[in-house]
Amino acid sequence: MEKDMQEVLKKAEVLVEALPYIQQFNRKIIVVKYGGSAMSDETLQRNVITDVTLLKLVGFKPIIVHGGGKAISRWVGKVGKEAEFVNGLRVTDAETMEIAEMVLSRVNKQLVTMVQELGVKAVGISGKDSGLLKVHRRFADGKDIGFVGEIESVDPKVLYDLLENDYLPIVAPIGLDDAFDTYNINADDAACAIASAVGADKLAFLTDIEGLYRDINDKSSFISRLTVSEAEELISQGQIGGGMLPKLAGCTQAIQNGVHRVHILDGRIPHCLLLEIFTNRGVGTMFMQDGEELE
C-alpha cells in the first residue's frame, strides 16, 4: 500500500512540476520537426505522436513538420536507382522527385491517422497547399542537383486557419516554384521557415543525437543551454562537426527571426518532448536570445 502511495505521489509531483509550463505556453504555437530514427521505430513513432497530441490537449498549438529521407532512399533503391547526396542534399531528378512526393505523402497520412487514433483532429498538407512554401532551385557548391528547393517565402494563412479551427497541422516538406514545378525541401529548413513565419514560441528538432557537445568525444562537455552569440562563437571556433553546422545555423537563424526558444532533442529517448518542455532539467540543448533570463 505504501509503495502504491509513493507511486501516486510521484505522479502528482510530475503534474505539479508541469503546471507552470502548461500555464506559460497555453495557446502558444510549437513547431516540431520530426525525423531520424524516431520515424523508423514504431514504438518511438507512437511516443512522439502521443507527446504532440498531449501538447495539443493541454492547450498548446502544435504543428508537425516531418521528414522521410530514409524511406525515400529505400524506395529509390527499389526502382533500381542509387541515392546520391551533395553536401547532405539529395540529388533529385524528376523520377526521384516523384518517388519523394509519393513517400512523403504516405508518411504524412500515416501520421495523421496516428494522431486521430488518439482523439485529436489532424490535417496533413504539403508546402504546395495554399502556397504555403514558395521555393526556387537550390544549388550545392554551384552544382545543379535537380528539384531541390530553397525556400523563398512562407504564406502561413492555411496553418493559422487550421489552428484556429482546432486542427493539428502535419506538413510534408514539398514546395512549388514560380513555374509551379514541384521541389523537395530539406525538412529542417522547412521547420525553421514555418516556425519563423508563424512566430512560434518553440521549435523542437527531434534528431538522432542527444544535443550539442563542445567535444563530441567528451560526454561531460554537453551544452544544455546556449545563446545565439555563444552558438556563433562555437561555429567560428570550428568546434562543431560538419553534420551539425547546418542545423546549428538554422537554430540561430530561427531565434533571430523571432522564435522564442529552439530545442535539439534526441528523438530516440521516449517522450523526450515532454521531458524537455515540462520538467525543470530538460533533456536536450536549448537555444535562446542573448541576455534573456530563464523564467
Residue, then its C-alpha position, 0 to 999 in steps of 0.5 A: m500500500e505504501k509503495d502504491m502511495q509513493e507511486v501516486l505521489k510521484k505522479a502528482e509531483v510530475l503534474v505539479e512540476a508541469l503546471p507552470y509550463i502548461q500555464q506559460f505556453n497555453r495557446k502558444i504555437i510549437v513547431v516540431k520537426y520530426g525525423g531520424s530514427a524516431m520515424s523508423d521505430e514504431t514504438l518511438q513513432r507512437n511516443v512522439i505522436t502521443d507527446v504532440t497530441l498531449l501538447k495539443l490537449v493541454g492547450f498548446k498549438p502544435i504543428i508537425v513538420h516531418g521528414g522521410g529521407k530514409a524511406i525515400s532512399r529505400w524506395v529509390g533503391k527499389v526502382g533500381k536507382e542509387a541515392e546520391f547526396v551533395n553536401g547532405l542534399r539529395v540529388t533529385d531528378a524528376e523520377t526521384m522527385e516523384i518517388a519523394e512526393m509519393v513517400l512523403s505523402r504516405v508518411n504524412k497520412q500515416l501520421v495523421t491517422m496516428v494522431q486521430e487514433l488518439g482523439v485529436k483532429a489532424v490535417g496533413i498538407s504539403g508546402k504546395d497547399s495554399g502556397l504555403l512554401k514558395v521555393h526556387r532551385r537550390f544549388a550545392d557548391g554551384k552544382d545543379i542537383g535537380f528539384v531541390g528547393e530553397i525556400e523563398s517565402v512562407d504564406p502561413k494563412v492555411l496553418y493559422d486557419l487550421l489552428e484556429n479551427d482546432y486542427l493539428p497541422i502535419v506538413a510534408p516538406i514539398g514546395l512549388d516554384d514560380a513555374f509551379d514545378t514541384y521541389n523537395i525541401n530539406a525538412d529542417d529548413a522547412a521547420c525553421a521557415i514555418a516556425s519563423a513565419v508563424g512566430a512560434d514560441k518553440l521549435a523542437f528538432l527531434t534528431d538522432i543525437e542527444g544535443l550539442y557537445r563542445d567535444i563530441n568525444d567528451k560526454s561531460s562537455f554537453i551544452s544544455r543551454l546556449t545563446v545565439s552569440e555563444a552558438e556563433e562563437l562555437i561555429s567560428q571556433g570550428q568546434i562543431g562537426g560538419g553534420m551539425l553546422p547546418k542545423l546549428a545555423g538554422c537554430t540561430q537563424a530561427i531565434q533571430n527571426g523571432v522564435h522564442r526558444v529552439h530545442i535539439l532533442d534526441g528523438r530516440i529517448p521516449h517522450c523526450l518532448l515532454l521531458e524537455i518542455f515540462t520538467n525543470r532539467g530538460v533533456g536536450t540543448m536549448f537555444m535562446q536570445d542573448g541576455e534573456e533570463l530563464e523564467 
